[in-house]
Amino acid sequence: MQEMVIYGVSFDMVGKQPIVLLKTRDGNRFLPIWIGHPEAAAILMKLQGANTPRPMTHDLISDVLGELEVECTKVAVTELRENTFYASITLRLAGREVDVDSRPSDALALAVRTGATIFAADEVINESAIEFEHEVEDTEQVVEQFKDFLDNVSPDDFHADS
């Protein structure tokens, strides 16, 4: 597993589908994950510090965990199977850890609310990540390169060969 950070949320140019872009904390590899519009909004709102008058679903889950004294310690993108990413949420309660199956988008939306560390399995990174040759310093440069990538990619490009 490698630690990741949310680098941003964008939209593919063909289907206007949201994509969350994870970046390896100690490297130059980017993992694009297609997500739904509501989850993209939930992630973006929290990253931008926006609040809603009433709690949205991921806020509610975070609030419930807090009230029950359950800590969300980490989320992980665990595998890519048949063009679908899988994830888990690790919760600490009563001195033990419990892993809960999740969609990556929901796990990431919860992570930005709880401060949980984000990870991705090495196999997922090796199979689906994009690596930039030069050290990434300029966010605008990465965004432009990512937009070029999105102009020419589809979810089918990420299916695992049997």
N, C-alpha and C positions, 0 to 999 in steps of 0.2 A: 504494500500500500504506500502511496505517496500523498503527502499533504498538498491540498489544492486551495486556491482562492477563487472567488468569483471575480472574473475580470470584467464582465459586462453582459448585457443582454442585447441582442440584435434581432433582425428579422431576415429570413432568407428572401432573396429577391424574386424567386419564382412563385412560391405559394404564400408569401407573407407570413410564414409560420415563425413564431418566436424561437430563438436559440439562446440558451445560456452558455456562456463561454467560461470554462474553468481553466485556470493556468496552474501549472506545477509551481509550488512555492519556491523551490530551489532549482528552477530551470526555465527553459524557453519552450515548453510544450503546452499546447492548448487543446482542450477537449470540448468540442461542440456537442451540445445535447439539445435536440428538438423538444420543446415543451409546449404546453397549452397556453392560450392567451390569459386565462385567469391566474395561473401560476406565475407567468411572466410579470403580470401586473403586481402580484403579491411580492415578488422578489424586488422588482424595481422600486415600488413604493417604500419598502423598508430601507433599501440602499440609499434612497434619496431623502430619507428622513420624513416622509409624508405620513400623516395619520388620517384615519377615517373616524367619523363621529361614533361609530359602533364597531366592535371588533369583527374583523373578517375571520374566515375559518382558521387560518394559520395563527392569527393573533389569539383566537379562542383556545386553540390547542396549547399554545405557549402559556397562556394564563392558567389553564386547567393544570398543566404540569407543575407550574409554580405553586398553585394552591395545594396540590397534593405532595409537595416537597419532592418532586421527581426532577432530576437534572438530565437534560439532553446533553450528553458529553461529546458525541461525534455523529456525523453522518458519512456514509460511504457509498460511492457508486461502485457496486460490486461485480457487475458483469454486463456483457452485451450479448444477447441471445436473440436470433432471428430479427435483427434490426430494432430490438427493444432494449433500452438500458434498464437495469435493476439497481435498487439501492436498499440500504438499511439505515435505520435510526437506532443509535445506542442510547438507552436510558439507564440512569443509575437510580435505584430506589432501594431503600432499606439495606444498604450495604452490598447490593449485588447489581450486576449489569444485565440488561435484557436487550436483545436485538429484535427490532420490529421491521418487517418487510415494508418497503415504501417505493413509490415512484420517485425518481431522482428530483423531479420538480418540487414535490411536496417536502422531501427531505431538505432541499436547499432553502425553500421558503421558511422552514422551521429553523434551520441553522442560522439564517440572518437575524432571526428574532431572539435566539437563545445564546448566540455566541459560540455555538458548537463548532468544533474543528471539522473541516471537510477533507475527505480522503477519496482517492480513486484507486482501484485495484491496478496493479502493474499490467496485468493482461489487457485490461480495458484501455489503458494509456497506450500500450504498445500497438494495439489493434486500431485505435481510432483517433489518436492525438495527431495534431499538426505541429510540426516543429519548425520554428523560424531559425534560419541559419545564423543571423546576427543577434547580438544581445538586444533585448527589447528595452528601450528607454523612452521612446516617444509613443505615447498612447495613440495619437492620431495616425502614426505610421502603421501600427498594428491594426487599427480599425480599418484603414484603407486596404491593407493586405487581406484582412478577414472578409471585407466586402467583395474583393476580387474572388476570393475562394468561394463565397456564397453564391456568386453569379454562376458558378459552374458546378455546383455540387447538389446531390439529392440524397435523401436518407438511404437509398439503395446502395450508395457508395460505401456504406459502413456495415454491410452485412458480412457475417463471418462465413468464410469458405469452409465447406464440410470436408 
